[in-house]
């Protein structure tokens, strides 16, 4: 933290800021009270006092509770302070949490999670002891979780650093336009810009714009309205191989299926490369540094440069 940030934090009661973080993490005032071993009334009073002190609404009283933009700033600050406290305890040889391992939260896209990212976590040194909390999110949206203070680091498609974060280039994930052979024979017998208008297509979820983006590159308004939504990376690939529709498949997942003939690359000259970046808080944290080094090293082996 900078001196200015530390000074600003010193003007805020630590118990109130920690309570705000607990409410956001637990989702309700009652759950936060149970986690903090205080009454729900005490939690409500602390949050109200913090809002009065800052002159801003910090929480949206929804279910689950969500921070406002101002609340997200304090949530991020609270997490950073907690991270530094744990690192300090570790360096001093103190328990600092009843011997519990340190939790590192990371936002990562589903395709990285299904291909190379878990291998990176196995390369993180065993000391200090870490536990990982992974939040699956599209690479175009993982930076939002970082900005809101929900996670400490993220695999993202954005090279623009979130305020207070550092960025490192990881590499490029290549996607191939694929379909099952039988599906390709029925629906894709012709130039892609002509046949994709009506060919059924597989999407990850309703936020997935990848297949539409591929179609727009060909001069179309988007992919066909005949759409299947399969919200897991492995399930998405299996849906394409099963012949439900065409889809953009990550090359590492496509290769074994291409070699056995379960899928075909119906437009081999139109692969799409997505650059990936690692963003993390600018903290002098040994735990975060160890995770970052392992992620960058693994990505260097698994992704295209």
C-alpha positions in Angstrom: 0.0 0.0 0.0 1.1 3.5 -0.6 1.5 5.9 2.4 -1.6 7.8 1.3 -3.7 4.6 1.2 -2.4 3.5 4.6 -3.1 6.8 6.1 -6.6 6.8 4.7 -7.2 3.3 6.1 -5.9 4.4 9.5 -8.7 7.0 9.7 -11.3 4.1 9.3 -12.1 1.9 12.3 -10.7 -1.5 11.5 -13.5 -3.5 13.0 -16.0 -1.6 10.8 -14.1 -2.3 7.6 -13.6 -6.0 8.5 -17.3 -6.2 9.2 -18.1 -4.7 5.8 -15.9 -7.4 4.2 -17.5 -10.1 6.2 -21.0 -9.0 5.1 -19.9 -9.0 1.4 -18.2 -12.4 1.7 -21.0 -14.1 3.7 -23.8 -12.5 1.7 -26.1 -11.5 4.6 -25.8 -9.6 7.9 -26.9 -12.7 9.8 -24.2 -14.9 8.2 -21.6 -12.2 8.8 -22.6 -12.0 12.4 -22.1 -15.7 12.8 -18.7 -15.6 11.2 -17.6 -12.7 13.4 -19.2 -14.1 16.6 -21.2 -11.0 17.2 -24.9 -10.2 17.0 -26.6 -9.1 13.7 -27.4 -5.8 15.4 -23.7 -5.2 16.0 -23.0 -5.9 12.3 -25.7 -3.5 11.2 -24.5 -0.8 13.5 -20.9 -1.1 12.4 -21.8 -0.9 8.7 -24.1 2.1 9.3 -21.3 3.8 11.3 -18.9 3.2 8.5 -21.4 4.6 5.9 -21.9 7.7 8.1 -18.1 8.1 8.5 -17.5 8.0 4.7 -20.7 9.8 3.8 -21.6 7.1 1.2 -23.8 4.1 0.8 -21.5 1.1 0.9 -23.9 -1.8 0.5 -26.9 -2.7 -1.6 -29.2 -4.5 0.8 -30.0 -7.3 -1.7 -29.8 -11.1 -1.3 -26.9 -11.7 -1.4 -25.7 -8.3 -0.3 -23.5 -6.5 -2.9 -21.1 -3.6 -2.5 -21.7 -0.3 -4.2 -18.8 1.2 -6.2 -17.7 3.0 -3.0 -18.1 -0.2 -1.0 -16.0 -2.1 -3.5 -13.1 0.3 -2.8 -13.2 -0.5 0.9 -13.7 -4.2 0.3 -10.6 -4.3 -1.9 -8.7 -2.3 0.7 -9.8 -4.6 3.5 -8.7 -7.7 1.6 -5.3 -6.1 0.9 -4.8 -5.3 4.5 -5.8 -8.9 5.5 -3.4 -10.2 2.9 -0.5 -8.2 4.3 -1.4 -9.2 7.9 -1.2 -12.8 7.0 2.1 -12.4 5.2 3.5 -10.5 8.2 2.4 -13.3 10.6 4.0 -15.9 8.4 7.3 -14.0 8.2 7.3 -13.5 12.0 6.6 -17.2 12.6 3.3 -16.4 14.3 0.1 -18.4 14.0 -1.9 -15.4 12.7 -5.1 -17.5 12.1 -4.8 -20.6 14.3 -2.5 -22.3 11.8 -5.0 -22.0 8.9 -3.6 -21.9 5.4 -3.8 -18.6 3.5 -6.6 -18.3 1.0 -5.8 -16.9 -2.4 -8.8 -15.9 -4.5 -8.4 -15.9 -8.3 -10.8 -15.2 -11.2 -10.1 -17.5 -14.2 -12.0 -18.2 -17.4 -13.5 -21.7 -17.9 -11.3 -22.7 -20.8 -8.0 -21.9 -19.0 -9.4 -23.8 -16.0 -10.2 -26.8 -18.1 -6.8 -26.9 -19.9 -3.7 -25.4 -18.2 -4.5 -23.3 -15.1 -4.8 -26.1 -12.5 -1.4 -27.4 -13.5 0.0 -24.0 -12.6 -1.4 -24.3 -9.1 0.4 -27.6 -8.5 3.7 -25.8 -9.1 3.2 -23.3 -6.3 5.6 -24.0 -3.4 4.1 -25.9 -0.5 5.3 -23.3 2.0 3.6 -21.0 3.0 0.5 -23.2 3.0 -2.1 -21.9 0.5 -5.7 -22.7 -0.3 -7.2 -21.5 -3.6 -10.6 -20.0 -4.2 -11.3 -19.9 -7.9 -14.0 -17.9 -9.4 -15.0 -19.0 -12.9 -15.8 -16.1 -15.2 -15.4 -15.2 -18.8 -12.0 -13.7 -19.6 -13.7 -10.5 -20.7 -15.3 -10.1 -17.3 -12.7 -11.4 -14.8 -11.2 -7.9 -14.4 -14.5 -6.8 -12.9 -14.1 -9.2 -10.0 -10.6 -7.8 -9.5 -11.9 -4.2 -9.5 -14.6 -5.0 -7.0 -12.1 -6.6 -4.6 -13.7 -10.0 -4.8 -10.4 -11.6 -6.0 -6.7 -10.9 -5.6 -5.7 -11.8 -9.1 -7.3 -12.7 -12.4 -6.6 -14.3 -15.8 -8.1 -11.7 -18.2 -8.2 -10.7 -21.8 -7.5 -7.0 -20.9 -4.0 -5.6 -21.0 -5.2 -2.4 -19.3 -4.4 -2.7 -15.5 -7.2 -2.4 -13.0 -6.3 0.5 -10.6 -3.8 -0.8 -8.0 -2.9 -3.8 -10.1 0.1 -5.0 -12.1 -0.3 -6.8 -15.5 1.9 -9.6 -17.0 1.3 -11.1 -20.5 0.7 -14.9 -20.4 0.2 -15.9 -24.0 -2.5 -16.6 -26.6 -5.2 -19.3 -26.4 -6.0 -20.5 -29.9 -9.6 -21.4 -30.8 -10.6 -23.5 -33.8 -14.1 -23.5 -35.6 -15.1 -27.1 -35.1 -18.0 -29.4 -35.6 -18.8 -33.2 -35.7 -18.1 -34.7 -39.1 -21.8 -35.7 -39.6 -22.9 -32.2 -38.6 -20.5 -30.6 -40.9 -21.7 -32.7 -43.8 -25.3 -31.7 -43.1 -25.0 -28.0 -42.2 -21.5 -26.8 -43.3 -21.2 -27.9 -46.9 -20.3 -24.5 -48.4 -18.4 -21.3 -47.6 -18.7 -20.4 -43.8 -20.1 -17.0 -44.5 -23.0 -18.7 -46.3 -23.8 -21.8 -44.2 -23.3 -20.3 -40.7 -26.4 -18.2 -41.1 -28.6 -21.2 -40.4 -26.3 -23.8 -38.9 -27.1 -24.6 -35.2 -24.4 -23.4 -32.8 -23.2 -24.1 -29.3 -22.6 -21.3 -26.8 -21.2 -21.4 -23.3 -23.9 -19.2 -21.8 -25.8 -16.1 -22.7 -22.8 -13.8 -22.0 -20.7 -15.8 -24.5 -20.1 -13.6 -27.6 -17.4 -15.8 -29.2 -19.4 -17.6 -31.9 -21.2 -14.4 -32.8 -17.9 -12.6 -33.0 -16.5 -15.3 -35.4 -19.6 -14.9 -37.6 -19.2 -11.1 -37.6 -15.6 -11.5 -38.8 -17.1 -13.2 -41.9 -19.4 -10.2 -42.5 -22.5 -11.8 -40.9 -24.7 -10.1 -38.3 -24.0 -13.0 -36.0 -24.4 -16.8 -35.7 -27.6 -18.6 -36.2 -30.5 -18.1 -33.8 -30.6 -21.9 -33.4 -28.5 -22.0 -30.2 -27.6 -24.5 -27.5 -26.2 -23.2 -24.2 -23.8 -25.6 -22.4 -22.2 -23.8 -19.4 -19.0 -25.9 -18.8 -15.9 -26.0 -20.9 -15.8 -29.8 -21.1 -19.6 -29.9 -21.7 -19.3 -27.3 -24.5 -16.7 -29.4 -26.3 -18.6 -32.6 -25.9 -21.8 -30.9 -27.2 -19.8 -29.9 -30.4 -18.4 -33.5 -30.7 -21.9 -34.9 -30.2 -23.2 -32.9 -33.2 -25.5 -30.4 -31.5 -23.9 -27.5 -33.3 -20.6 -25.9 -34.3 -18.4 -24.0 -31.8 -15.1 -22.4 -31.2 -13.0 -25.0 -29.4 -9.7 -24.3 -27.6 -6.9 -25.9 -29.5 -5.7 -28.0 -26.5 -9.1 -29.6 -26.2 -9.6 -29.9 -30.0 -6.4 -31.7 -30.8 -7.2 -35.1 -29.4 -10.7 -35.0 -30.9 -9.3 -33.9 -34.3 -6.8 -36.8 -34.2 -9.5 -39.4 -33.7 -11.9 -37.8 -36.2 -14.6 -37.0 -33.6 -14.6 -33.4 -34.8 -13.3 -31.5 -37.8 -11.9 -28.0 -38.2 -14.3 -26.7 -40.9 -12.4 -23.4 -41.5 -8.7 -24.2 -40.8 -7.6 -20.7 -42.0 -9.9 -18.9 -39.6 -8.5 -19.8 -36.2 -8.9 -17.1 -33.5 -6.2 -16.2 -31.0 -7.2 -14.7 -27.7 -4.4 -13.0 -25.7 -4.5 -13.6 -21.9 -3.0 -11.6 -19.1 -2.4 -12.0 -15.4 -3.5 -9.1 -13.3 -2.9 -9.0 -9.5 -2.8 -6.5 -6.7 0.4 -4.5 -6.3 1.3 -5.9 -2.9 4.6 -7.1 -1.6 3.1 -10.5 -0.9 5.2 -13.7 -1.0 2.1 -15.8 -1.5 0.8 -13.8 -4.5 4.3 -13.6 -6.0 4.6 -17.4 -5.7 1.3 -17.9 -7.5 2.1 -15.4 -10.2 5.5 -17.1 -10.9 3.8 -20.5 -11.2 1.0 -19.2 -13.5 3.4 -17.3 -15.8 5.8 -20.3 -16.1 3.0 -22.7 -16.9 1.3 -20.3 -19.4 4.7 -20.0 -21.1 4.6 -23.7 -21.8 0.9 -24.1 -22.5 0.0 -21.1 -24.5 1.2 -19.6 -27.8 3.5 -16.6 -27.6 
